[in-house]
């Protein structure tokens, strides 16, 4: 098993006609949104495959922990599957971490895509296996995804050029330039990993944070907890995605200004990533450069290999 400091492993790129496996590692989902999202994937030129167990419901979970973990393990082991996309977030990903077959996953690197609660898996698959993962749409969110979201997903998963992101309404919270591996995702989800064997490692990283439906004081509380726990020590920089229904933008900016006032790391807000109208796909575990003067996040190399 790889240590947290080993070289990142980029998965093979996604091509027309490739098969995408769909898993439900967290909460149950709306079947209608699922079928619409599945149709979007197929309209993009991909085939889809999934086990009927993804439609199971076990309270607020999409089946038992074993069922959900087995879906992930099985699709990584299946040589006919080139990419894996999660059906929905919600809650439940952290419950399956101890059931994942990290050796099989490491031996079969492939695209793994999702966001929100899926941030747990994006983080842990990199930390445990060195696998570059992708923060981007879920199958159910593809049902109503914007063209910008869909095109960004196709580009991230199949382009042979490094990605570049420049937010249209970028807000500089702290100026500067830095380089590091991308990490992070949903703030609430990542905060709940603190104190576990799967706690994220942000040392030398550019941290992405986004969230939805959390009051400003809760955002402050989670950031404070993570800061006190040392999560942000020696971090390279930070970008902020959408903070939907979390208060006004100026409130969010003020919170981050306050929490990180004693640091000199560059922080740039305003990226169309997460729970907003658009949800651009970006690779996690990939090297990038953040330049707040240019309001630019530029990756060093393509996120996938041909």
C-alpha positions as CSV (number, residue, x, y, z in Angstrom):
1,X,0.0,0.0,0.0
2,X,1.3,3.4,-0.9
3,X,2.3,6.0,1.7
4,X,0.8,9.5,1.6
5,X,4.0,10.8,0.0
6,X,4.3,8.5,-3.0
7,X,3.9,9.7,-6.6
8,X,0.4,10.2,-7.9
9,X,-1.0,7.5,-10.2
10,X,-3.1,9.0,-13.1
11,X,-5.8,6.7,-14.4
12,X,-6.3,5.9,-18.2
13,X,-8.3,8.5,-20.0
14,X,-12.0,8.0,-20.9
15,X,-12.7,7.5,-24.7
16,X,-15.8,7.2,-26.8
17,X,-17.4,3.8,-26.3
18,X,-15.8,3.1,-22.9
19,X,-17.8,1.6,-20.1
20,X,-18.6,3.6,-17.0
21,X,-19.6,1.7,-13.9
22,X,-22.1,3.3,-11.5
23,X,-21.9,2.8,-7.7
24,X,-24.0,4.0,-4.8
25,X,-21.6,4.2,-1.8
26,X,-23.7,6.7,0.2
27,X,-27.3,7.6,0.3
28,X,-30.3,6.3,-1.7
29,X,-31.4,8.3,-4.8
30,X,-34.3,9.3,-7.0
31,X,-34.6,6.7,-9.7
32,X,-35.9,9.2,-12.2
33,X,-32.9,11.5,-11.7
34,X,-30.7,8.4,-11.9
35,X,-32.1,7.3,-15.3
36,X,-31.9,10.9,-16.7
37,X,-28.3,11.1,-15.6
38,X,-27.5,7.7,-17.0
39,X,-29.0,8.9,-20.3
40,X,-26.7,11.9,-20.2
41,X,-23.6,9.7,-19.9
42,X,-24.8,7.5,-22.8
43,X,-25.5,10.6,-24.9
44,X,-21.8,11.5,-24.4
45,X,-20.9,8.3,-26.1
46,X,-20.3,6.0,-23.1
47,X,-21.8,2.7,-22.1
48,X,-23.0,2.3,-18.5
49,X,-23.1,-0.7,-16.2
50,X,-24.3,-1.2,-12.6
51,X,-25.6,-3.8,-10.3
52,X,-29.2,-3.7,-9.3
53,X,-28.2,-3.6,-5.7
54,X,-27.6,0.1,-6.1
55,X,-31.4,0.6,-5.8
56,X,-31.4,-0.9,-2.3
57,X,-32.5,1.3,0.6
58,X,-31.4,0.8,4.1
59,X,-32.8,3.8,6.0
60,X,-30.7,6.8,4.9
61,X,-28.2,4.5,3.1
62,X,-28.3,2.9,-0.3
63,X,-28.1,-0.7,1.0
64,X,-25.9,-2.2,3.7
65,X,-22.3,-1.2,4.2
66,X,-21.1,-4.5,2.7
67,X,-23.3,-4.1,-0.4
68,X,-22.1,-0.5,-1.0
69,X,-18.4,-1.4,-0.5
70,X,-18.7,-4.5,-2.6
71,X,-20.0,-2.4,-5.5
72,X,-16.8,-0.2,-5.4
73,X,-14.5,-3.2,-5.0
74,X,-16.2,-5.1,-7.8
75,X,-16.1,-2.3,-10.4
76,X,-12.4,-1.6,-9.7
77,X,-11.6,-5.3,-10.2
78,X,-13.8,-5.5,-13.4
79,X,-11.4,-5.1,-16.5
80,X,-14.4,-4.2,-18.7
81,X,-15.0,-1.0,-16.7
82,X,-12.9,2.1,-17.5
83,X,-14.4,4.6,-15.1
84,X,-16.6,4.7,-12.0
85,X,-19.1,7.4,-11.2
86,X,-21.2,7.6,-8.0
87,X,-24.9,7.8,-8.2
88,X,-25.4,10.2,-5.3
89,X,-23.8,11.7,-2.2
90,X,-25.9,12.3,0.9
91,X,-24.2,10.3,3.7
92,X,-22.6,6.9,4.1
93,X,-19.2,6.9,2.3
94,X,-17.2,6.9,5.5
95,X,-19.0,3.8,6.8
96,X,-17.5,1.7,4.0
97,X,-13.8,2.8,4.3
98,X,-12.7,-0.2,6.4
99,X,-14.4,-2.5,3.8
100,X,-12.6,-1.3,0.7
101,X,-10.0,-3.5,-1.0
102,X,-7.2,-1.0,-1.4
103,X,-4.8,-3.5,-2.9
104,X,-7.2,-4.3,-5.7
105,X,-8.0,-0.6,-6.2
106,X,-4.2,0.2,-6.4
107,X,-3.6,-2.6,-8.9
108,X,-6.5,-1.4,-11.1
109,X,-6.3,2.4,-11.4
110,X,-9.3,4.0,-13.1
111,X,-11.3,7.2,-13.1
112,X,-13.4,7.6,-9.9
113,X,-15.8,10.6,-9.9
114,X,-18.1,12.3,-7.5
115,X,-18.5,15.1,-4.9
116,X,-20.2,16.0,-1.7
117,X,-20.2,13.0,0.6
118,X,-18.0,11.2,-2.0
119,X,-15.2,13.6,-0.9
120,X,-14.4,10.9,1.7
121,X,-13.6,8.4,-1.0
122,X,-11.7,10.9,-3.2
123,X,-9.5,11.7,-0.2
124,X,-8.9,8.2,1.0
125,X,-8.3,6.6,-2.4
126,X,-5.5,9.1,-3.0
127,X,-4.0,8.7,0.5
128,X,-4.2,4.9,0.5
129,X,-3.5,4.1,-3.1
130,X,-2.0,7.2,-4.7
131,X,-4.9,7.3,-7.2
132,X,-5.8,10.6,-8.8
133,X,-9.5,10.9,-8.4
134,X,-12.0,13.4,-9.7
135,X,-14.2,15.9,-7.9
136,X,-17.2,16.4,-10.2
137,X,-20.8,15.5,-11.0
138,X,-22.8,12.6,-9.7
139,X,-25.1,10.6,-11.9
140,X,-28.2,12.2,-10.3
141,X,-26.8,15.7,-10.7
142,X,-26.0,15.1,-14.4
143,X,-29.8,14.9,-14.8
144,X,-30.0,18.7,-14.6
145,X,-26.3,19.6,-15.3
146,X,-25.5,22.7,-17.3
147,X,-23.6,22.3,-20.6
148,X,-20.6,24.0,-18.9
149,X,-20.6,21.2,-16.3
150,X,-20.9,18.4,-18.9
151,X,-18.1,19.9,-21.1
152,X,-15.8,20.4,-18.2
153,X,-16.3,16.7,-17.1
154,X,-15.5,15.4,-20.6
155,X,-12.4,17.6,-20.8
156,X,-11.1,16.6,-17.4
157,X,-11.6,12.8,-18.0
158,X,-10.4,12.6,-21.6
159,X,-8.2,15.6,-22.5
160,X,-4.5,15.3,-23.3
161,X,-3.9,18.8,-22.1
162,X,-3.4,20.2,-18.6
163,X,-6.6,21.7,-17.1
164,X,-6.8,25.5,-16.4
165,X,-9.5,27.0,-14.3
166,X,-10.1,30.8,-14.1
167,X,-13.2,31.7,-12.0
168,X,-15.4,34.4,-13.7
169,X,-16.0,36.1,-10.4
170,X,-12.9,35.2,-8.5
171,X,-12.4,36.8,-5.1
172,X,-8.9,37.0,-3.6
173,X,-9.1,36.4,0.1
174,X,-5.3,36.2,0.6
175,X,-2.9,37.0,-2.3
176,X,0.0,34.9,-3.5
177,X,1.3,32.1,-5.7
178,X,1.8,28.5,-4.7
179,X,2.1,25.0,-6.1
180,X,1.0,21.7,-4.6
181,X,-1.2,18.6,-5.1
182,X,-4.9,19.3,-5.1
183,X,-6.9,17.9,-2.1
184,X,-10.1,18.4,-0.3
185,X,-13.8,18.6,-1.3
186,X,-16.8,19.0,1.0
187,X,-15.9,20.7,4.2
188,X,-18.5,18.9,6.4
189,X,-17.5,15.5,5.1
190,X,-13.8,16.1,5.5
191,X,-14.2,17.6,9.0
192,X,-15.8,14.3,10.1
193,X,-12.6,12.4,9.1
194,X,-10.6,14.3,11.7
195,X,-9.4,11.9,14.5
196,X,-9.9,8.8,12.4
197,X,-7.2,6.6,10.7
198,X,-8.4,8.1,7.4
199,X,-7.9,11.8,8.4
200,X,-6.8,13.8,5.4
201,X,-3.3,15.0,4.9
202,X,-3.1,18.6,3.6
203,X,0.6,19.2,4.1
204,X,2.0,20.9,1.0
205,X,-1.4,20.7,-0.7
206,X,-3.7,23.2,-2.4
207,X,-7.0,22.6,-0.5
208,X,-10.4,22.8,-2.2
209,X,-13.4,23.4,0.1
210,X,-17.1,23.7,-0.7
211,X,-20.4,23.1,1.1
212,X,-24.1,23.4,1.1
213,X,-26.8,24.2,3.6
214,X,-24.5,25.1,6.5
215,X,-25.0,28.3,8.5
216,X,-22.0,30.6,8.7
217,X,-21.3,29.8,12.4
218,X,-21.1,26.1,11.4
219,X,-18.6,26.8,8.7
220,X,-16.6,28.7,11.3
221,X,-16.9,25.9,13.8
222,X,-15.7,23.2,11.4
223,X,-12.8,25.3,10.2
224,X,-11.8,26.1,13.8
225,X,-11.9,22.4,14.7
226,X,-9.8,21.4,11.8
227,X,-7.3,24.3,12.5
228,X,-7.0,23.3,16.2
229,X,-6.5,19.7,15.0
230,X,-3.5,20.8,12.9
231,X,-5.2,19.9,9.6
232,X,-4.1,23.2,7.9
233,X,-0.5,23.2,9.2
234,X,2.0,23.6,6.3
235,X,-0.7,23.8,3.7
236,X,0.3,25.4,0.4
237,X,-2.9,27.3,-0.5
238,X,-6.6,27.1,-0.8
239,X,-9.4,27.5,-3.4
240,X,-13.1,27.8,-2.5
241,X,-15.9,26.4,-4.6
242,X,-19.6,27.0,-4.0
243,X,-21.0,27.6,-0.5
244,X,-24.7,27.3,-1.5
245,X,-27.2,28.3,1.1
246,X,-24.4,29.0,3.6
247,X,-25.0,32.7,3.9
248,X,-23.8,35.7,1.9
249,X,-20.5,35.6,0.0
250,X,-19.1,38.3,2.2
251,X,-19.9,36.3,5.3
252,X,-18.0,33.3,3.9
253,X,-15.0,35.5,2.9
254,X,-15.0,37.1,6.4
255,X,-14.9,33.7,8.0
256,X,-11.9,32.5,6.0
257,X,-10.2,35.8,6.5
258,X,-10.5,35.4,10.2
259,X,-9.5,31.7,10.4
260,X,-6.5,32.2,8.2
261,X,-5.4,35.7,9.2
262,X,-2.2,34.4,10.9
263,X,-1.1,32.6,7.7
264,X,0.3,33.8,4.4
265,X,-1.2,31.1,2.2
266,X,-2.9,32.3,-1.0
267,X,-6.7,31.8,-1.0
268,X,-8.9,32.3,-4.0
269,X,-12.7,32.0,-3.9
270,X,-15.4,31.9,-6.6
271,X,-14.7,28.6,-8.4
272,X,-17.7,26.9,-10.0
273,X,-17.1,23.7,-8.1
274,X,-19.5,21.8,-5.9
275,X,-23.1,22.5,-5.1
276,X,-23.6,25.6,-7.3
277,X,-25.2,26.0,-10.7
278,X,-22.1,24.7,-12.4
279,X,-19.9,21.9,-11.1
280,X,-16.6,21.8,-12.9
281,X,-14.6,18.6,-12.7
282,X,-11.0,18.8,-11.3
283,X,-8.5,16.1,-10.5
284,X,-7.5,15.5,-6.9
285,X,-4.0,14.4,-6.1
286,X,-2.6,16.2,-9.2
287,X,0.0,18.9,-9.1
288,X,-1.2,22.5,-9.8
289,X,-0.2,26.1,-9.5
290,X,-2.5,28.7,-7.9
291,X,-1.9,32.4,-8.8
292,X,-4.3,34.8,-7.2
293,X,-3.0,37.7,-9.4
294,X,-4.0,35.9,-12.5
295,X,-6.9,34.3,-10.7
296,X,-5.8,31.1,-12.2
297,X,-5.5,27.4,-11.2
298,X,-3.3,25.6,-13.7
299,X,-2.5,21.9,-13.5
300,X,1.0,20.8,-14.4
301,X,0.0,17.9,-16.6
302,X,-3.1,16.1,-18.0
303,X,-5.2,14.4,-15.3
304,X,-5.3,11.1,-17.2
305,X,-2.9,9.1,-19.4
306,X,-3.6,8.0,-22.9
